[in-house]
């Protein structure tokens, strides 16, 4: 563990610097006292020209001075100037760390979850795709392949963002799973210990769906997309699932839906009866997520389903003719190497799954695993090369990337990317990541995101993750959402 003391002349920028240091050195600790390294950044200048002066001292030392005149471009406004100051603080810190031999992070000075938001922001200001790509490398220090990947994703998304502008999407969270995967930090409670909460939760959810449906109908809104996730919605019994789907159909007009997704992520929860119900109720997209086709890893990560169950679930999805199947895999699971990832991707390509999502493992504190115990078994140094090779294989097979996001502590500083066959983009994923339209989050852990089309800002109101708390607070949660919805048209 290396300690750092950070200084900056711009108030409020220490957390910004910390994020940059953590992107390069995830084990970094911060102190205001004596440290292995002291990094000091000073930003000065005018609206036309900003200068960064930085110095790192301690075990090694280095200095940097650079000037940014690009911010003087007339397409930028005052908000962009303030933002650029923050970016220069990070850039100064990153250049200093590189000068003392730290590796260049693939996403440069972008430390947030949604790099594609920056792409849309620059395109909206009037920069062309080529100009944005150039800036991503020069100003934001992205590796060329990440700048190209981001530009490809951004251009695919832009027509979809237009299509859903002004429309509301619905997310419904079912916070139960058969078992808890060891790496999981989602709202998910294993049925073995929480089955007694299911009925009460579903009653509260039925009430929330009905009340929100009534309010949207009064306002003349029909949802753009519907997404039932979790957890694993298909962990419900066929009868419970039927009642839920029936409630959804009664409450929301489904005629103008662009997409209706149900996460059927755990193949051990699926059978023909449940999948047929989904199809009969108009679901257009399902996820069956193997994560890996290595049976030993499946046991190790606590999935407790078999490769054969994945095969059977996919066969049933295909037999019922769902327009879109999504399948996820995770890179960086302990004990796995390139040959495991190759094999898993080959299987997904063989299924011709319309959507394939390549996740990179992101150790989370809320997970059951103590990642320090398995760190030595994660092939971290191989992930970057394989991801690029995987991207090429997907593109050669007719897929293109349509959404991406990053996570704190993600292995090798990489990202998660969704790929699609032409025209089969998972639209909710784009909406959820880009935050250019309102999403109402119902159910356990549902996060409502209220989009303001004038300021482009998003405010969030969460539902409790715990099914019992959700049930206990349901009246208050629904009243709050209804009031906010009605206020949004006044
Ligand atoms: S299936 Fe998904 S939500 Fe459920 S425990 Fe595993 S990772 Fe978490």
Boltz pocket constraint, residues with backbone or C-beta under 6 A from the ligand:
constraints:
  - pocket:
      binder: B
      contacts: [[A, 176], [A, 177], [A, 179], [A, 180], [A, 181], [A, 184], [A, 185], [A, 186], [A, 187], [A, 188], [A, 230], [A, 231], [A, 232], [A, 265], [A, 266]]
      max_distance: 6.0
